Structures are given as structure tokens and as C-alpha cells.
């Protein structure tokens, strides 16, 4: 079993690496309204302006050198400026599932 302090260290490391959000491979969201760690949970909130995108099909988190940290296919229609909440939970996974 991995101790909670180590999981928190990994969450803090990951949080520090996340520099921006990229939507649909082209639209960059470089700032967050909230980006914090609580224990082993990374919480991010960011605004998606309706003028930039009408439907989000892919959300990527990238580091400062444009390397992908996380990539998720989604379907999020954007009719007005939208506040998105994204969480990343760092946890131990059993090799047996």
C-alpha cells in the first residue's frame, strides 16, 4: 500500500507540471480560476469562452513544453462562456484490478 503522503507528493508534482489546457487540439486555455491540490486530488477550474469553441470534443492538459500530460475525448456543447471543473485523483491501483 502506498502511503497518502507519497500520493500527495505525486499530486503536487503533477499539478506543478500542468501549464495549460488545450481544447480540440487547437484552442489554448492558459489560465485557471482554480488550480490546487488537496491530499491526492488535483482540482482545476477554467473558463471556456463561447467565442473560441462551440463544442469540445477533446481536452488535453499540457506542460510548458507542450507535452501532453492527460488527454480525454469528451462531448461538451458550449453555448455561453462556461466554467469547467476538472479533477485528477492520484491513487494506487491493484495489479489485480
N, C-alpha and C positions, 0 to 999 in steps of 0.2 A: 504494500500500500504506500502510495506517495503522500507525504505529509502536506498539510494545507499551506504551510509557509512556502514550500517549494512551488506549488501550483500558483500561488500568488506572485512569486518571483517571475514565473513564466508569463503570467498575465501582464505584469508591469513591463517586461521586456517586449512583449508583442505590442502593447499599447504604444510604447515609445517608437516602435518601427512604423506604425501606421501614420502615413503623412497625408493621404487624400483618399477620396472616393472617386471612382470613375464609373460612369453610367453608360451602358450601351457601347462600350469601347471608345467613346469619343468625348463625352461630357464630363469635365472635371469639376468636382466639388472640393475645393482646397481647405475649407474651414468647417469647424464643428461648433454647434451651440453647446454641446456637452461631449466630453471625451475623458472618461475616468475609469478607474479600477476600484472595485470593491471586492476584496477577497480574491477569488479566481474568476470574477466576472468583469469583462470589459463592456462598458456601456457607451454608445455613441449616438448622438442626435445631430442631424444636419438638415438644412433647408434645401429642397429641390425647387427652384423657381420654374413656374409653368412656362415661362418664355423659353426655357432651354430644352425641355423634353415633354412630350405628351404621354408617352408610355415607356416605362422602364422594363426592359427585358433581361438586363444583366447588371449586377452590382459587383464591382471589384474594389477591394482595399489594396492600396499600393504603398510602397515605401518611397523615400525621397529620390531613389534612383529609378523609379518606375517599375520595379519588380512586383509581381502580383503576390500578395500575402493570402488573399481569400478571393474566391470567385463563386458567385451564386446566380443561377438562372432564376428569374422571377417574372411575375406579371403584375405590374403596379401602374394603373392608369393615373395620370396626373392632370387634374382639371384646373386646379389653382395651386399657388405656392403651397408646398407640402412639407411638413416636418416628418422625417423618417427616423425611427428608432431602430438601432441595430445592436444586438448583444452577441458577445462571443464568450462562451463558457469554456474555461480550461479545466479539463478533468482527466482522470485516469480511466482507461478503458481496459477491461479484462481481455486477455488474449482469447478467451472462450466466448466472447460476445458480450 
